[in-house]
């Protein structure tokens, strides 16, 4: 069996990739699919720890959303920052070594990092119906594109359609979408199939004329507009001075499950699931 794939990338960090993947994992699980999340490389100070492995907390929560077992190949490369451009590097959940950013990019990312990421994804593709991939940051960071193993290289590897999500609450989202597309190599542009406008406040009808302009300029549709909502699911620590601490008790997991259901309900209501279904076929 080879799973279908869908990848969520963003115009920036904090655009909503992690929460959108979490919601899609639950929505597709509710439909009866065997779903798994995947993020080839994640940088985070906060992780999910078991006796034999340690991965990003975000992928652990996404696995819970997918109602599947948390396993290390969901996040084959974890970087835990130590300061001074140095991180602890974990490979498939196991500590590998401390590395300076320069050494990581030049001696690890495109060799061991990319190889292990592809191997991990291959395993998930063999044992699931659908794998939802999450990118990192933006695929258009031209200073890092050469070493980027979290975005378009993975989409190309598994020939995955990509949805680009942007945070409209910060402003500049339409320019970010068009700018992201323009900075991608043409061979990568073809993977982006549509856009999600995230964290919108107000009446969505105000945006619709802009969507027509965006579609004319990009030849791609807006698949949904997700309102700015409150939910109690931990965010990535790179965006917050005081990220939420997690204790993985049974009581917390029940609460987390309810929050995931709430998030999935809102996302499903505001996404064109028919378009997403077509991408998966």
C-alpha positions, 0 to 999 in steps of 0.5 A: 500500500502507498498512502495518498499525501497532502502537504501544508506549507506556510508563507511564514512561521506562525501561519498556521501549518501545525494547527491545520495539519492537526485539524486535517488529521482529525477530520480524515480520521473521522472519515475512517482513514488511517492517517499519519502526520509527518514533518521531516525537520522541526526545531523546537525546545519542547518535545514529546518524550518516551523511554526510547525516543524523543520527537517534536511535541507538535507531531505527537499532538498531530498523531493524537489527532489522527488517533494513531500511535506516536512513533519517531518516524513522524519527525525524523529530525528534531533540533533542540536549540541550545543558543549560539547557533547550536542545537541538539540533533535527534535522528528518528527520536535518538540523540545524534550529536550537538551541531552548529548551524553551519555544520548542520546545513553543510554536512548533515542536512542534505546527506544524513538528514535528507536520507533519514527523512525520505526513509521515514516518510517511505515507512509511513507511506507503506502503513497508512491511507493518508500522510499529511506532511507539514513544512517548516517556516516558508519554502521561499526563504532564499537564504536557506532553500539550498539546504531546505529538507522540510518543504519542497524537496519532500513535496517533490519526493512524494509528489504531494499536492501542497496547500499554502497557508497564510496568516491574514491577521498579521497583514500582507497575506496576499503579497506573501502568497504571490511573493512565495510563489514567485520565489519558488523554482518553476519545478516546485510552483506546480505542486501548490494547488491552492491557498488557505487564509488563516486567522481572519476577523470579520465578514468573509464576504469582504475578502471574496473580490480579493480572492478573484484577483488572487486566482487571476494572478496565480491560477489557483483558488482559495480553498478556505478562510479560517476564522481567528479562534481560541483553542487550548492546543500548545503552539510551537515555542519559536513564536511565543515567549512563554509556550504552554507546558504539557504534562501528558496525563490521562486528564490532559489527553481527554482535554486535548482531544476535546480541543482537537475536535473543536479545532477540526469542527471549525476548520472543516466548516470553513474549508472546501473539503471537496477540493481537498478530496480531489487533491487526495484522489 
